[in-house]
Amino acid sequence: MTDSATSILSGLDAIRPELEALYQHLHANPELSNQEVKSAALMAEGLRVAGFEVHENVGDSTGVVGVLRNGEGPVVLLRADMDALPVEEAEKVPYRSTARGTWEGRDVPVMHACGHDHHMTAMTGAARLLAAGKDAWQGTAVIVFQPAEEIVTGAAGMKDQVKQLVPHIDVALGQHVWPTAPGRVLTAAGPIMASVDGLHVRITGRGGHGSQPQNTVDPVVLAAHIVVRVQTIVSREVAPNQLAVITVGRLSAGMKGNIIPDSAEIEFNIRSYDEEVRAQMKQSLVRIIDAECAAAGEPATATYTWQTQSPVTHNDPDAAARVGAAFDAAFGDQHQALEPVAGSEDFGQIPDAYGAPYVFWFWGGFKEHDEAAARGTLITDVPSNHAPNFIPDMQPTIDAGVKALVVAATQWLGR
């Protein structure tokens, strides 16, 4: 570990109790996407007290940007997300969330079921230590607290205004807590997370009485053909050495068994690790749906609404090698190779707006991981992200998250 990182991290012991209290508060008080008003205010106040120039309500929502200039040198952007999920938390910790919110017009439970409370806490710790340890580094640290990652719109909503506030960055860094052992960090170069595209399709036919199907164009049968047919895209149109997924997450039609409805709705989720494959799957999906509508006859038609679109998260090779070497020195054999993850992120959209390199990594938070892996019980004993019991251990997860951010940032900011 560099002298700069060692010097900066020497202040971690002093702020640890405050970070733990902050984490528990954030976990107990989660807020849904684009509703992160109190969380954002708390993040902004923490940056302001540390000495950052602070900008609030950045972009289309509740984004926060803090800028700390410390002489000439590189500009490093560090990002954490803030939003929670409509999930009811399992009773596991005393700081359990009982919060509720409104999601798509419904009253729902709210939980930090993807670790964004850890992300905010680790970023707050790193920001405070950088501000207190300015003698050990030089350049500019840009801290971004982003809303709406879970619906993959937050980065797109912020990127233009972030670029106005900070016209140039040399690198962007981000991280995500993960169901692996505490103190473990996982990195890799190249594509590490899939692109994601959501597609809502409304199939319109001609409704009628269930006893007179000859007078209808049944959108339910049509939708069923579409669902089956699109399974051939991955199995027959994508090369076997390419990773790709098309999931039908929702199929909805009708109100009563003896009524053939006028329409049906299908929602697709499309993921890949290659932009050409991504484009191919989207084109194939539309081609198949249009063809099935044509086969069903008049007046069958499809209306398309594209949603939640974000590109592949692709770590820059040189920057990833730089961070990886630093993690080797700081974490030893707890720094391990990351296998590509089928989940998706919008983090890369901010550095992509600059044409700047970025590195995104994962760090662990579950003490039971290694024993469960040895028993072959990972699926049952270690919760996945978005599960109601996805509650990483408070420590050493916080410390490791702060350490990873400082170690990575000082590869550019260190003296």
PyMOL commands that set and color helices and strands:
alter all, ss='L'
color gray80, all
select helices_A, chain A and resi 3-9+12-28+37-50+116-132+134-136+154-165+213-215+219-229+231-237+275-296+317-334+349-354+369-375+378-381+397-413
alter helices_A, ss='H'
color red, helices_A
select strands_A, chain A and resi 53-58+63-70+75-81+100-103+106-109+139-146+171-178+185-187+190-193+195-204+208-209+244-253+259-260+263-272+301-310+313-315+335-337+358-364
alter strands_A, ss='S'
color yellow, strands_A
deselect
rebuild
show_as cartoon
